[in-house]
């Protein structure tokens, strides 16, 4: 098998950073260092007690304290031994190989007693050793060959390796393992450098918007990063997962669609370098810092001194995003808006500073709650007559409300972000404000004077006597329908005097009909859903909305009887006897380089020390792990995919008949009411509560076509209950009033 070695992007940033540093050997005390454990100055062993080799930094509260780089430099040794070793025998049985085989006083498997630790060649030419740190505390950006900056976090104080208690073993040497300096003779500053970026939180979801244009950037189907249209169907393309990686506030920013990470293509620091998404491999090109520079919020990558930039200054849909030299323009101004992972709308509250104000006064109405990236607030105002008007308040969530007139005003909000609009109503997410009288009032419902008219609530102040009308209700076919949709309070409070009915309205967003009675409305959004189960491929397949990558791993087969370093090839894989797989990234292994094996991508993996990987960490394979006898160094990739299909989600609606109660599961409801009807008294045609000669006259007027009678009046006029209103009924009323033995009804 022939390997064709290719250039590897993951090495470029290190080379760029290292290329700007001049390394020169200088004498002790010529530079000011950062004290490696800020805030902890105690020593458990000084230079003399430690054999004139190092110091042990220790005090009562040091366990878990941050360890920082005393000086910038290159990581030339790294140990990730997770154990506390109290004797050499234990050391031989645990741990991971040390990266520098030159130093083998205790054997490579014991981390040389350092436990979790580092050896860094400083920019002053000297060697700085940090040992016994907490297992797993070395950040991912600190690896063999990495460049670290002065003050950068290296890990946390612990008790790994040959240690009897938590402390930091700190050594400065002129040669790699000799010519030691007393660290206490150096000059130190107590304050570590400020973080490179702003702390936005540890783990959250958010949008990246060009602040002046209010346009979002997102991942296109080809994984390029560009400005994406403001549509519900593109929401997942522009939602990013922010995860803080270290104390410098570097962030991994991954796409919600497929987990690919915001990345500077080819790790380039040149003007015009493209920004795309790529599988996370813990590289500076995928470390992002958010800063404020000259009043602009800007993004800087860990591998570039350029700023995230809108190409050509354009924020048109589809316009590319790149890196460019700082120019203090709107094209480099970005804002992060945090949202929840599965945000499908907005969740807001509305409140008024006062719910009762004098005529001519004002109050503040505020929209708050769980809202993000809102750029438009509209306030709908319903006056006491039921007339509605809209106040566009721009991006201000606080309305200085000064109503005109008197009575009760209802105000609800309509808010908008780049993807969603949410709107209250007169019955939900609203406030009601009494205007013109802040005193206690008595309320009375005044019926309509005719069919098709309006009833209303008359409010009277018990102190000043002022009256005003509000809560108008249309009168149709014997029922009152509130103009605002909500029952007037006086009706609710005097419900025993009224018959009240409700109509419930339901809404669902889904592909198919929920059942009988549902009416399909417009398409609300398109959604990609899984189609079938996941499947494996040993070749990388193109991805899109219809096929997504779920996971991947590196795999190979071991060769029985083969020599260490045997190449093997893809075609022989069926004859191999042992199968291993490794998922990256992890703390121990990285891709050293990749090549081609007759059309199959092939990879060589390496430990953090650069030694090639012949077997999966911690597993037996033709011998004890660590010796790598009879291993193939060729690794291939296996991919797991999921097919998806696009479905249209419709808005389905249904309404109930008039019913006696409100359904809590309904999206909305409306109400109607009518006064409870008293029993009709026979002969009381005028419905005034008494039988008089006027009632007989009303029947005569009705029969002479001079006057019409209502249904209730006709029922009262039929005094002999023969289902006919005639002159006999009028005569019977007259005889009843004259004292004859006549029974009405």
C-alpha positions as CSV (number, residue, x, y, z in Angstrom):
1,X,0.0,0.0,0.0
2,X,1.3,3.4,-0.9
3,X,0.6,6.4,1.4
4,X,0.5,9.8,-0.2
5,X,1.1,12.4,2.5
6,X,-1.0,15.6,2.4
7,X,-0.6,19.0,4.1
8,X,-2.6,19.2,7.3
9,X,-4.6,22.3,8.1
10,X,-4.5,21.7,11.9
11,X,-0.8,22.5,12.0
12,X,-1.0,25.8,10.3
13,X,-2.1,28.0,13.2
14,X,0.6,26.7,15.4
15,X,3.2,27.4,12.8
16,X,1.8,30.9,12.3
17,X,1.8,31.7,16.0
18,X,5.2,30.2,16.6
19,X,6.6,32.1,13.6
20,X,6.1,35.4,15.2
21,X,8.0,34.6,18.4
22,X,11.8,35.1,18.8
23,X,13.2,32.5,21.2
24,X,16.5,33.6,22.9
25,X,18.2,32.3,26.1
26,X,18.4,34.9,28.8
27,X,19.6,35.0,32.3
28,X,17.5,34.4,35.4
29,X,15.5,37.3,36.6
30,X,15.6,39.2,33.3
31,X,11.8,38.8,32.7
32,X,8.7,39.2,34.8
33,X,6.7,36.0,35.1
34,X,3.2,35.3,36.1
35,X,2.9,33.5,39.4
36,X,1.7,30.0,38.3
37,X,-1.1,29.7,41.0
38,X,-2.7,33.1,41.3
39,X,-3.7,33.9,44.9
40,X,-1.7,31.0,46.5
41,X,1.8,31.9,47.6
42,X,2.5,29.3,50.3
43,X,5.3,26.7,49.9
44,X,5.3,23.2,51.4
45,X,8.9,22.7,50.1
46,X,11.3,25.4,49.0
47,X,14.2,25.2,46.6
48,X,16.7,23.8,49.1
49,X,14.2,21.3,50.6
50,X,13.5,20.1,47.1
51,X,17.1,19.2,46.4
52,X,17.8,22.5,44.6
53,X,15.5,21.5,41.8
54,X,12.0,22.9,42.2
55,X,9.5,24.3,44.6
56,X,6.1,22.9,45.8
57,X,3.4,25.6,45.9
58,X,0.8,24.6,48.6
59,X,-1.6,26.1,51.1
60,X,-4.8,25.0,52.7
61,X,-7.2,26.0,50.0
62,X,-5.1,25.3,46.9
63,X,-6.8,22.1,45.6
64,X,-8.6,22.9,42.4
65,X,-7.0,26.3,42.0
66,X,-6.1,27.4,38.4
67,X,-2.6,26.9,37.1
68,X,-1.4,29.4,34.5
69,X,1.6,29.6,32.3
70,X,4.3,31.7,33.9
71,X,5.6,32.6,30.5
72,X,4.5,32.0,26.9
73,X,6.1,29.1,25.0
74,X,5.8,25.7,23.3
75,X,4.5,22.5,25.0
76,X,7.3,20.0,24.5
77,X,6.1,17.5,27.1
78,X,2.7,16.5,28.4
79,X,1.6,13.8,30.8
80,X,-2.0,12.8,31.3
81,X,-1.6,10.2,34.0
82,X,-4.8,10.2,36.1
83,X,-3.5,8.4,39.2
84,X,-1.9,9.2,42.5
85,X,1.2,7.0,42.7
86,X,2.7,6.3,46.1
87,X,5.3,3.8,44.9
88,X,7.1,2.9,41.7
89,X,5.4,-0.5,41.3
90,X,2.0,1.1,41.0
91,X,3.4,3.6,38.5
92,X,4.5,0.9,36.2
93,X,1.0,-0.5,36.1
94,X,-1.0,2.7,35.4
95,X,-1.0,5.8,33.3
96,X,-0.2,6.7,29.7
97,X,3.1,7.0,27.9
98,X,5.2,10.0,28.6
99,X,5.9,12.1,25.5
100,X,9.7,12.3,25.8
101,X,11.4,8.9,25.7
102,X,14.8,10.6,26.6
103,X,13.6,11.0,30.1
104,X,13.0,7.5,31.4
105,X,14.3,7.4,34.9
106,X,11.2,5.6,36.1
107,X,9.8,4.1,32.9
108,X,7.4,5.6,30.4
109,X,4.2,4.2,31.8
110,X,4.4,6.1,35.2
111,X,4.4,9.7,33.9
112,X,7.7,10.0,35.8
113,X,5.8,10.8,38.9
114,X,4.5,14.0,37.4
115,X,0.9,12.7,37.1
116,X,-1.1,15.3,35.1
117,X,1.5,17.8,34.0
118,X,3.4,19.8,31.3
119,X,6.9,20.7,30.2
120,X,7.0,24.0,28.3
121,X,10.0,25.6,26.6
122,X,9.5,29.3,27.4
123,X,10.1,32.3,25.2
124,X,13.1,33.0,27.3
125,X,14.7,29.7,26.3
126,X,14.3,28.0,29.7
127,X,12.2,25.0,30.5
128,X,9.1,25.2,32.8
129,X,7.7,22.1,34.5
130,X,4.2,22.0,36.0
131,X,3.3,18.7,37.7
132,X,0.7,16.9,39.9
133,X,-2.4,18.7,38.4
134,X,-5.9,17.4,38.5
135,X,-6.7,14.6,36.1
136,X,-8.5,15.8,33.0
137,X,-7.9,19.5,33.9
138,X,-5.5,20.3,30.9
139,X,-7.6,22.1,28.3
140,X,-8.0,20.7,24.8
141,X,-6.1,23.6,23.3
142,X,-3.0,22.7,25.3
143,X,-1.4,19.7,23.6
144,X,2.0,18.5,22.5
145,X,3.5,21.1,20.2
146,X,0.9,23.7,21.0
147,X,1.8,27.4,21.6
148,X,0.6,28.8,25.0
149,X,0.5,32.4,26.0
150,X,1.7,33.9,29.2
151,X,-1.1,33.7,31.8
152,X,-3.0,31.1,29.8
153,X,-4.7,28.4,31.9
154,X,-2.9,25.1,31.9
155,X,-5.0,23.1,34.3
156,X,-5.9,22.9,38.0
157,X,-3.9,22.0,41.1
158,X,-4.3,18.4,42.1
159,X,-2.6,15.3,43.6
160,X,-1.7,13.0,40.7
161,X,1.6,11.3,40.3
162,X,4.0,11.0,43.2
163,X,2.2,13.3,45.6
164,X,1.0,13.1,49.2
165,X,-1.3,16.0,48.9
166,X,-2.6,18.7,46.6
167,X,0.2,21.1,45.4
168,X,1.9,22.3,42.2
169,X,5.4,21.1,41.5
170,X,7.0,24.1,39.7
171,X,10.5,23.9,38.2
172,X,12.6,26.3,36.0
173,X,15.6,24.8,34.2
174,X,18.3,26.1,31.9
175,X,18.5,22.7,30.2
176,X,15.8,20.2,29.6
177,X,16.4,18.3,32.8
178,X,19.3,20.1,34.4
179,X,20.7,23.5,35.4
180,X,17.8,24.4,37.7
181,X,16.9,28.0,38.8
182,X,15.4,28.9,42.1
183,X,11.9,30.0,41.1
184,X,11.8,32.3,44.2
185,X,14.5,34.4,42.7
186,X,12.3,35.4,39.8
187,X,10.2,38.6,39.4
188,X,6.5,37.9,39.3
189,X,3.3,39.8,38.7
190,X,0.3,38.7,40.8
191,X,-2.4,39.5,38.2
192,X,-3.0,37.2,35.3
193,X,-3.7,38.9,31.9
194,X,-7.3,39.7,31.1
195,X,-9.2,37.1,29.2
196,X,-9.0,37.4,25.4
197,X,-12.7,37.5,25.0
198,X,-15.9,38.4,26.8
199,X,-17.6,35.8,29.1
200,X,-21.0,35.2,27.6
201,X,-21.9,32.2,29.7
202,X,-20.7,28.6,29.8
203,X,-23.3,26.9,27.5
204,X,-26.1,28.4,25.6
205,X,-27.8,28.7,22.2
206,X,-27.9,31.9,20.3
207,X,-28.0,33.8,17.0
208,X,-25.1,35.7,15.4
209,X,-26.5,38.9,13.8
210,X,-24.8,41.7,12.0
211,X,-25.8,44.4,14.5
212,X,-26.5,47.4,12.2
213,X,-28.4,45.4,9.5
214,X,-30.0,42.9,11.9
215,X,-29.2,40.0,9.6
216,X,-28.3,36.5,10.8
217,X,-25.5,34.4,9.6
218,X,-25.9,30.7,9.2
219,X,-24.7,27.4,7.7
220,X,-25.7,26.8,4.1
221,X,-26.2,23.3,2.7
222,X,-22.6,23.2,1.5
223,X,-21.4,24.1,5.0
224,X,-20.3,27.6,3.9
225,X,-21.2,30.4,6.3
226,X,-23.2,33.3,4.9
227,X,-26.2,35.6,5.6
228,X,-29.4,33.5,5.7
229,X,-32.9,34.8,5.0
230,X,-35.2,35.6,7.9
231,X,-37.7,32.7,7.5
232,X,-39.0,30.2,10.0
233,X,-37.8,27.4,7.8
234,X,-34.2,28.6,8.1
235,X,-34.2,29.0,11.9
236,X,-32.2,25.9,12.6
237,X,-29.6,27.0,10.1
238,X,-28.8,30.1,12.0
239,X,-29.1,28.8,15.6
240,X,-25.6,28.1,17.1
241,X,-24.5,26.2,20.2
242,X,-22.0,28.3,22.2
243,X,-19.7,26.3,24.6
244,X,-17.0,28.1,26.6
245,X,-13.7,26.2,26.3
246,X,-11.3,27.9,28.7
247,X,-10.7,30.9,31.1
248,X,-9.7,33.1,28.1
249,X,-13.4,32.9,27.1
250,X,-12.8,31.0,23.9
251,X,-16.0,29.5,22.5
252,X,-16.7,26.5,20.4
253,X,-19.6,27.5,18.2
254,X,-21.5,24.6,16.6
255,X,-24.4,24.4,14.3
256,X,-27.8,23.1,15.5
257,X,-28.3,21.2,12.3
258,X,-25.3,18.8,12.3
259,X,-22.9,19.9,15.1
260,X,-20.3,21.2,12.7
261,X,-18.2,23.9,14.2
262,X,-17.6,27.5,13.0
263,X,-14.1,27.3,11.5
264,X,-11.6,29.4,9.5
265,X,-11.0,27.4,6.3
266,X,-7.4,26.2,6.1
267,X,-6.7,27.9,9.4
268,X,-5.7,31.0,7.4
269,X,-5.0,34.4,8.8
270,X,-5.0,36.2,5.4
271,X,-7.5,38.8,4.5
272,X,-10.5,37.2,2.8
273,X,-10.0,33.8,4.5
274,X,-13.3,31.9,4.2
275,X,-15.4,31.0,7.2
276,X,-17.2,27.7,7.1
277,X,-18.2,24.8,9.3
278,X,-16.1,21.7,10.0
279,X,-15.9,18.7,12.3
280,X,-14.6,19.7,15.7
281,X,-10.9,18.8,16.2
282,X,-10.0,21.1,19.0
283,X,-7.9,23.5,16.8
284,X,-7.4,27.3,17.3
285,X,-9.2,27.9,14.0
286,X,-12.3,26.7,15.9
287,X,-11.7,28.9,18.9
288,X,-13.7,32.1,18.8
289,X,-13.4,35.2,21.0
290,X,-16.1,37.9,21.3
291,X,-14.8,41.4,22.1
292,X,-15.9,45.0,22.0
293,X,-13.5,47.2,20.0
294,X,-14.2,50.9,19.3
295,X,-17.8,50.3,20.2
296,X,-18.3,47.4,17.9
297,X,-18.9,43.8,19.0
298,X,-16.4,41.7,17.0
299,X,-15.4,38.0,16.6
300,X,-11.8,36.9,16.4
301,X,-10.6,33.4,15.7
302,X,-7.8,31.7,17.7
303,X,-5.7,31.3,14.6
304,X,-6.1,34.8,13.1
305,X,-5.7,38.4,14.1
306,X,-8.5,39.3,11.6
307,X,-12.1,40.0,12.4
308,X,-15.2,38.2,11.3
309,X,-16.4,40.3,8.3
310,X,-19.3,40.6,5.9
311,X,-17.7,40.3,2.5
312,X,-17.9,43.6,0.6
313,X,-19.9,45.0,3.5
314,X,-23.0,43.4,2.0
315,X,-25.6,41.8,4.2
316,X,-27.7,40.5,1.4
317,X,-29.0,36.9,1.7
318,X,-26.4,34.4,0.6
319,X,-23.5,36.9,1.0
320,X,-20.3,35.2,2.2
321,X,-18.7,35.7,5.6
322,X,-14.9,35.9,5.9
323,X,-12.0,37.2,8.0
324,X,-10.6,40.7,7.4
325,X,-8.2,43.2,8.9
326,X,-9.8,45.4,11.5
327,X,-11.5,48.4,9.8
328,X,-14.0,49.6,12.4
329,X,-16.9,49.3,10.0
330,X,-20.5,47.9,10.3
331,X,-19.4,44.9,8.2
332,X,-17.4,43.6,11.3
333,X,-20.0,44.5,13.9
334,X,-21.8,41.4,15.3
335,X,-24.1,40.8,18.2
336,X,-25.0,37.5,20.0
337,X,-28.6,36.9,21.0
338,X,-29.2,34.0,23.4
339,X,-32.2,31.8,22.9
340,X,-33.3,28.3,24.1
341,X,-32.3,25.3,22.0
342,X,-35.9,24.4,20.9
343,X,-37.2,27.9,20.7
344,X,-40.3,27.9,18.5
345,X,-41.7,31.3,19.5
346,X,-41.5,33.9,22.3
347,X,-42.7,33.8,25.8
348,X,-43.4,37.3,27.2
349,X,-45.3,39.1,29.9
350,X,-46.9,42.5,29.9
351,X,-47.5,44.7,32.9
352,X,-48.6,48.3,33.7
353,X,-47.0,50.5,36.4
354,X,-50.6,51.5,37.4
355,X,-53.9,50.1,36.5
356,X,-55.9,53.2,37.4
357,X,-54.9,56.8,36.4
358,X,-56.6,60.2,36.4
359,X,-57.8,61.7,33.1
360,X,-54.8,63.3,31.3
361,X,-52.2,61.3,33.2
362,X,-49.9,58.6,31.9
363,X,-48.4,55.3,33.0
364,X,-45.7,52.9,31.7
365,X,-46.5,49.6,30.1
366,X,-43.6,47.1,29.9
367,X,-43.1,43.9,27.9
368,X,-40.7,41.5,29.7
369,X,-40.3,37.8,30.5
370,X,-38.5,35.2,28.3
371,X,-37.8,37.2,25.2
372,X,-34.7,37.3,23.0
373,X,-33.5,39.2,19.9
374,X,-36.8,41.2,19.6
375,X,-36.5,44.2,17.4
376,X,-40.1,45.4,17.1
377,X,-42.7,46.1,19.7
378,X,-46.3,47.1,18.8
379,X,-48.9,48.0,21.4
380,X,-52.6,47.4,20.5
381,X,-54.9,49.8,22.4
382,X,-58.7,49.1,22.7
383,X,-60.6,52.1,24.0
384,X,-63.8,51.9,26.1
385,X,-65.9,51.9,22.9
386,X,-64.1,48.8,21.6
387,X,-62.2,50.7,18.9
388,X,-58.7,49.4,18.4
389,X,-55.5,51.3,17.4
390,X,-51.9,50.3,17.1
391,X,-48.8,52.1,18.5
392,X,-45.5,51.0,16.8
393,X,-42.9,51.4,19.6
394,X,-39.9,50.3,17.5
395,X,-37.4,48.3,19.5
396,X,-38.4,49.9,22.9
397,X,-40.3,47.4,25.2
398,X,-41.5,50.2,27.4
399,X,-44.5,52.3,26.3
400,X,-45.3,55.7,27.9
401,X,-49.1,55.3,27.7
402,X,-51.2,58.5,27.8
403,X,-54.8,57.5,26.8
404,X,-57.3,59.9,25.4
405,X,-60.8,59.9,27.0
406,X,-62.1,58.1,30.0
407,X,-63.1,54.5,30.8
408,X,-61.3,51.2,30.8
409,X,-58.6,50.8,28.2
410,X,-57.2,47.3,27.2
411,X,-53.6,47.1,25.9
412,X,-51.8,44.0,24.5
413,X,-48.5,43.6,22.7
414,X,-47.3,42.2,19.4
415,X,-43.6,41.5,19.4
416,X,-41.3,40.3,16.5
417,X,-37.9,38.8,16.1
418,X,-36.2,37.7,12.9
419,X,-38.3,34.5,12.8
420,X,-41.4,34.8,14.9
421,X,-44.2,37.1,15.7
422,X,-46.3,36.6,18.9
423,X,-49.4,38.6,19.6
424,X,-51.6,38.9,22.6
425,X,-55.3,39.7,22.6
426,X,-58.0,41.5,24.6
427,X,-58.3,38.4,26.8
428,X,-54.7,37.1,27.1
429,X,-51.3,38.8,27.6
430,X,-53.0,42.1,28.2
431,X,-53.4,44.9,30.8
432,X,-56.6,46.8,31.7
433,X,-56.3,50.4,32.8
434,X,-59.1,52.6,34.3
435,X,-58.8,56.2,33.1
436,X,-60.6,59.2,34.5
437,X,-61.5,58.0,38.0
438,X,-59.1,56.2,40.4
439,X,-61.9,55.7,42.9
440,X,-64.2,52.8,43.6
441,X,-67.0,52.5,41.0
442,X,-70.4,50.9,40.8
443,X,-71.0,49.2,37.5
444,X,-74.3,48.5,35.7
445,X,-75.0,46.8,32.4
446,X,-77.3,48.9,30.3
447,X,-79.2,46.8,27.7
448,X,-79.5,47.7,24.0
449,X,-82.6,49.7,23.1
450,X,-83.3,47.6,20.0
451,X,-82.2,44.6,18.0
452,X,-78.8,45.3,16.3
453,X,-77.9,47.9,18.9
454,X,-75.3,47.9,21.6
455,X,-75.4,47.3,25.3
456,X,-72.7,48.8,27.5
457,X,-71.3,49.0,31.1
458,X,-72.1,52.2,32.8
459,X,-69.5,53.0,35.6
460,X,-70.3,55.5,38.3
461,X,-67.7,56.8,40.7
462,X,-69.0,56.5,44.3
463,X,-67.0,59.6,45.3
464,X,-67.1,62.1,42.5
465,X,-70.2,60.9,40.7
466,X,-68.6,60.9,37.2
467,X,-69.9,58.3,34.8
468,X,-68.5,56.8,31.7
469,X,-69.4,54.0,29.3
470,X,-67.2,51.0,28.3
471,X,-67.2,47.3,27.3
472,X,-69.7,47.6,24.5
473,X,-71.5,44.5,23.4
474,X,-73.4,43.9,20.1
475,X,-77.0,42.8,20.6
476,X,-78.1,40.1,18.0
477,X,-81.0,37.6,18.3
478,X,-81.4,38.0,22.0
479,X,-77.7,37.6,22.8
480,X,-75.0,40.2,23.7
481,X,-71.6,39.6,22.0
482,X,-68.7,41.6,23.7
483,X,-66.8,43.7,21.1
484,X,-63.5,42.9,22.8
485,X,-64.3,39.2,23.1
486,X,-64.1,39.2,26.9
487,X,-67.0,39.3,29.3
488,X,-67.5,42.7,31.1
489,X,-66.5,42.3,34.7
490,X,-70.0,43.2,35.9
491,X,-71.5,40.3,33.9
492,X,-68.9,37.9,35.4
493,X,-69.6,39.2,38.9
494,X,-73.4,38.9,38.5
495,X,-73.3,35.7,36.5
496,X,-76.4,34.4,38.3
497,X,-78.5,37.1,36.5
498,X,-77.2,36.1,33.1
499,X,-77.0,33.1,30.9
500,X,-73.4,32.9,29.7
501,X,-72.1,30.7,26.8
502,X,-68.6,30.1,25.5
503,X,-67.2,29.1,22.1
504,X,-63.8,27.4,22.3
505,X,-61.3,27.7,19.4
506,X,-58.6,25.1,18.9
507,X,-55.4,25.1,16.9
508,X,-52.7,22.5,16.1
509,X,-49.6,22.7,14.0
510,X,-48.9,19.3,12.3
511,X,-48.8,17.5,9.0
512,X,-52.0,15.5,9.0
513,X,-55.5,16.2,10.2
514,X,-56.0,15.8,14.0
515,X,-59.4,14.3,13.4
516,X,-63.0,15.0,12.6
517,X,-64.0,18.7,12.5
518,X,-60.6,20.1,11.9
519,X,-60.1,22.6,9.0
520,X,-56.7,22.8,7.3
521,X,-55.3,26.3,6.9
522,X,-52.1,27.7,5.6
523,X,-48.6,26.0,5.8
524,X,-46.9,27.3,8.9
525,X,-43.4,25.8,8.4
526,X,-41.5,23.1,6.7
527,X,-39.6,20.6,9.0
528,X,-37.1,17.8,8.3
529,X,-37.9,14.6,10.2
530,X,-36.1,11.3,10.4
531,X,-36.9,8.7,7.7
532,X,-36.1,5.2,8.7
533,X,-33.2,4.3,11.0
534,X,-29.5,5.2,10.9
535,X,-27.1,3.3,8.6
536,X,-23.4,2.9,8.3
537,X,-21.1,3.7,5.4
538,X,-17.4,3.1,5.0
539,X,-17.2,5.9,2.5
540,X,-18.0,9.6,3.2
541,X,-21.3,10.5,1.6
542,X,-22.5,14.0,0.7
543,X,-24.8,15.5,3.3
544,X,-27.7,17.9,2.9
545,X,-31.1,18.5,4.6
546,X,-32.2,15.1,3.4
547,X,-29.1,13.3,4.8
548,X,-27.2,14.2,8.0
549,X,-24.1,12.8,9.6
550,X,-24.9,11.4,13.0
551,X,-21.4,10.2,14.0
552,X,-18.1,8.9,12.8
553,X,-15.1,7.0,14.1
554,X,-11.7,5.8,13.0
555,X,-11.3,2.0,12.7
556,X,-8.7,-0.6,11.7
557,X,-7.9,-4.3,12.0
558,X,-4.8,-5.7,13.6
559,X,-2.5,-8.1,11.6
560,X,-1.7,-11.3,13.4
561,X,2.0,-12.2,12.9
562,X,2.9,-8.9,11.2
563,X,5.7,-6.6,12.2
564,X,5.1,-3.4,14.1
565,X,4.3,-0.7,11.6
566,X,2.8,-3.1,9.1
567,X,0.9,-1.0,6.5
568,X,-1.8,-3.4,5.5
569,X,-4.4,-2.1,3.1
570,X,-8.1,-1.6,2.8
571,X,-8.6,-4.7,0.5
572,X,-7.0,-7.0,3.2
573,X,-9.3,-5.8,5.9
574,X,-11.5,-8.9,5.7
575,X,-8.6,-11.1,6.8
576,X,-7.6,-9.1,9.8
577,X,-8.4,-10.7,13.2
578,X,-9.1,-7.8,15.5
579,X,-11.2,-4.7,15.1
580,X,-10.6,-1.4,16.9
581,X,-12.4,1.9,16.7
582,X,-11.6,5.4,18.1
583,X,-13.8,8.4,18.3
584,X,-12.2,11.8,18.0
585,X,-11.6,14.3,19.4
586,X,-10.3,13.1,22.7
587,X,-7.5,14.0,25.1
588,X,-5.0,11.5,23.9
589,X,-5.1,11.1,20.2
590,X,-5.1,13.3,17.1
591,X,-4.8,12.8,13.3
592,X,-1.1,13.0,12.4
593,X,-1.7,13.0,8.6
594,X,-3.9,11.5,6.0
595,X,-3.3,9.8,2.7
596,X,-5.0,7.8,0.0
597,X,-5.3,4.0,-0.2
598,X,-6.5,3.2,-3.7
599,X,-9.4,5.7,-3.4
600,X,-10.0,5.1,0.3
601,X,-9.0,7.9,2.6
602,X,-6.5,6.5,5.1
603,X,-5.3,8.1,8.3
604,X,-2.3,7.8,10.6
605,X,-3.2,8.7,14.2
606,X,-0.8,9.8,16.9
607,X,-0.7,10.1,20.7
608,X,-0.2,13.6,22.1
609,X,3.6,12.9,22.0
610,X,3.6,12.3,18.3
611,X,4.0,8.5,18.5
612,X,1.8,6.7,16.1
613,X,-1.2,4.7,17.4
614,X,-1.4,1.0,16.6
615,X,-4.2,0.0,19.0
616,X,-7.1,1.6,20.8
617,X,-6.2,3.0,24.2
618,X,-6.6,0.6,27.0
619,X,-7.5,-2.6,25.0
620,X,-5.6,-5.9,24.6
621,X,-4.5,-6.8,21.1
622,X,-2.0,-9.6,20.5
623,X,-0.1,-8.4,23.6
624,X,-0.2,-5.9,26.4
625,X,-1.2,-2.4,25.4
626,X,1.7,-0.1,25.1
627,X,4.1,-2.4,23.1
628,X,2.3,-2.2,19.8
629,X,3.6,-5.5,18.4
630,X,1.9,-6.8,15.3
631,X,-0.2,-3.7,14.6
632,X,-1.4,-2.0,11.5
633,X,-0.9,1.8,11.6
634,X,-3.5,2.4,8.8
635,X,-6.8,3.7,10.1
636,X,-10.0,4.3,8.1
637,X,-13.2,6.1,8.8
638,X,-16.7,4.8,9.3
639,X,-19.7,7.1,9.1
640,X,-23.2,6.8,10.5
641,X,-25.9,8.7,8.6
642,X,-29.6,9.4,9.0
643,X,-32.0,10.1,6.1
644,X,-34.6,12.8,6.5
645,X,-37.7,13.9,4.7
646,X,-39.2,17.3,4.4
647,X,-42.8,17.6,5.7
648,X,-45.2,20.6,5.5
649,X,-46.8,21.5,8.8
650,X,-50.2,23.1,8.5
651,X,-52.3,25.1,10.9
652,X,-55.4,23.1,11.7
653,X,-58.3,24.9,13.4
654,X,-61.6,23.8,15.0
655,X,-64.3,25.6,17.0
656,X,-66.8,24.2,19.4
657,X,-70.6,24.8,19.6
658,X,-71.7,27.2,22.3
659,X,-71.1,25.6,25.6
660,X,-71.3,26.3,29.3
661,X,-67.6,26.4,30.1
662,X,-64.2,27.4,28.9
663,X,-61.9,24.5,27.8
664,X,-58.4,25.0,29.3
665,X,-56.9,23.2,26.3
666,X,-58.4,25.7,23.8
667,X,-56.1,28.3,22.2
668,X,-58.8,31.0,22.5
669,X,-62.4,31.5,23.2
670,X,-65.3,34.0,22.8
671,X,-68.3,34.6,25.0
672,X,-71.9,35.8,24.7
673,X,-74.5,36.4,27.4
674,X,-78.2,37.4,27.9
675,X,-80.2,38.3,31.0
676,X,-81.9,35.4,32.7
677,X,-85.6,35.6,31.6
678,X,-88.2,35.9,34.4
679,X,-91.5,34.0,34.0
680,X,-94.0,35.9,31.9
681,X,-97.0,37.1,34.0
682,X,-100.3,36.5,32.0
683,X,-101.9,39.8,31.1
684,X,-98.7,41.9,31.7
685,X,-98.3,42.8,28.1
686,X,-96.2,45.9,28.9
687,X,-93.8,43.7,31.0
688,X,-93.8,46.3,33.7
689,X,-94.8,43.8,36.5
690,X,-98.5,44.8,36.8
691,X,-101.7,44.1,34.9
692,X,-103.5,47.4,34.0
693,X,-105.9,48.8,31.4
694,X,-102.8,49.7,29.4
695,X,-102.2,46.0,28.8
696,X,-105.7,45.6,27.2
697,X,-105.0,48.7,25.1
698,X,-101.7,47.2,23.9
699,X,-103.6,44.1,22.6
700,X,-106.1,46.4,20.7
701,X,-103.2,48.4,19.1
702,X,-101.6,45.1,18.1
703,X,-104.8,43.8,16.5
704,X,-105.3,47.2,14.7
705,X,-101.8,47.0,13.3
706,X,-100.8,50.1,15.2
707,X,-98.1,48.4,17.2
708,X,-96.0,45.2,17.1
709,X,-95.4,43.0,20.2
710,X,-92.3,41.0,21.1
711,X,-92.3,37.3,21.6
712,X,-92.5,37.8,25.3
713,X,-95.4,40.3,25.0
714,X,-97.4,38.0,22.8
715,X,-97.0,35.2,25.4
716,X,-98.3,37.6,28.1
717,X,-101.2,38.8,25.8
718,X,-102.5,35.2,25.3
719,X,-104.3,35.3,28.7
720,X,-106.7,32.3,28.0
721,X,-103.8,30.2,26.6
722,X,-105.5,29.2,23.4
723,X,-102.3,30.1,21.4
724,X,-104.2,33.0,19.7
725,X,-104.1,36.7,20.6
726,X,-107.5,38.2,19.8
727,X,-110.0,40.7,21.2
728,X,-111.2,38.1,23.7
729,X,-107.9,38.4,25.5
730,X,-108.3,42.2,25.7
731,X,-111.9,41.8,27.0
732,X,-110.8,39.2,29.6
733,X,-108.2,41.7,31.0
734,X,-110.9,44.4,31.3
735,X,-113.3,42.0,33.0
736,X,-110.5,40.9,35.4
737,X,-109.8,44.5,36.3
738,X,-113.6,45.1,36.8
739,X,-113.8,42.3,39.4
740,X,-115.5,39.6,37.3
741,X,-114.6,36.0,38.2
742,X,-112.0,35.8,35.4
743,X,-108.7,33.9,35.8
744,X,-105.8,35.1,33.6
745,X,-103.7,32.3,32.3
